[in-house]
Amino acid sequence: MVSSDFPYKVGGSLAWNDPSYLKRPADFALQTALSKRQFAYVLGPRQMGKSSLRVQAVHQVAQLGGRCVSVQATQLHSDDERDFLYVLYTELVSDDLDRFLQWLALTEALSMVERLVRFVDDFLADLLSVSDVVVFVDEIDALLETPLNSVLFSWMTKCYELRSSAPRYRRLNFVVLGSVIASDLPCSGVLLPQGCEVLISPFQLVETDVLKAGFEKRLDAPDVLMAAIYRWTKGQPFLTQKLCRTVLGVMDSLVLPSAKPIQLSSRVVNQWVDDVVRSHIIQDWQTQDEPIHLRAISRRINESYNKKALFQLYKTIFLGKSVKANGSYTQAELILSSLVSVEGDYLQVANEIYRSIFQI
């Protein structure tokens, strides 16, 4: 049974005031881009904290008097812009739904991009005269190879182009998030070079101090325990939160409540964490992988059309041979799977949990 003293969060986005949220350089990079009203994109492996980063950014924009709308691409019809328009309307306008439905009927003959531009002019002009508006499109990979994908990026590009002739568009900004390679986006040669790439990376050990709170009443050296956890996860957000919660649960099932934190040597703490990782994560990982994380990595690799090249590249890295990051598509795809990361100028297996499970 997991103690409720500290709410480690495993899966899903964290609330803006969640005590287990750890700020990283990505937070400051995105905040800077938004303060400059600059297009931003956050692309990277799944379960790295992109959605939680979005939640933080939405709160910051609201604190400064701006308005935000978060659109989940997984909930949009892939060849129809009306779902997207409906979300914009209900989040930013929502004064009269009948008015919106009538407008949809009147603009039916327009192309999808023209309709989106017209929506800004007809419904958002007054709002944009007094407030910044930021549209976040999350999980953009759900729209790859769909008509709506190119429509949305064409519309966003058009909005930035209109900034020079229509001042209200200077207050309209966009952030795109997802697990996709940048070159696969239809705007990779136009909008992305002008935007801010927000790199989202694993936690550094010094950034995990907040997470030690769950152990402070139980162990006299929570920093040793956190370092032992970090040694396995290398700061991967999902795995770090999961292992913290798992360790806390096992600890509470073994140790009776005490007025004072128990004292253990560093060697014992490290050995105990090793045992917990092996028994609760690595052993029978296919059945213990809840919420799904490791199985998603396996599926992504095995279902790739580039599977053979990915396996060969991973084998080379796994065996300890030096592979310099060169920005190739195969490298980008393997990084996006979560299995490897860039350390300095070279690729390496992202953490010891992955190394123990995905062996060659």
Secondary structure by P-SEA (a helix, b strand, c coil): ccccccccccccccccccccccccaaaaaaaaaaaacbbbbbbbcccccaaaaaaaaaaaaaaabbbbbbbcccccccccaaaaaaaaaaacccccaaaaaaaaaaaccccaaaaaaaaaacccaaaaacbbbbbbbcccccccccaaaaaaaaaaaaaaaaccccccccccccccccccccccccccccccccccbbbbbccccccccccccccccccccaaaaaaaaaaacccaaaaaaaaaaaaaaaaaaccccccbbbbbcaaaaaaaaaaaaaaccccccccccccccaaaaaaaaaaccaaaaaaaaaaaaaacccccccccaaaaaaaaaccbbbcccccccccaaaaacccc
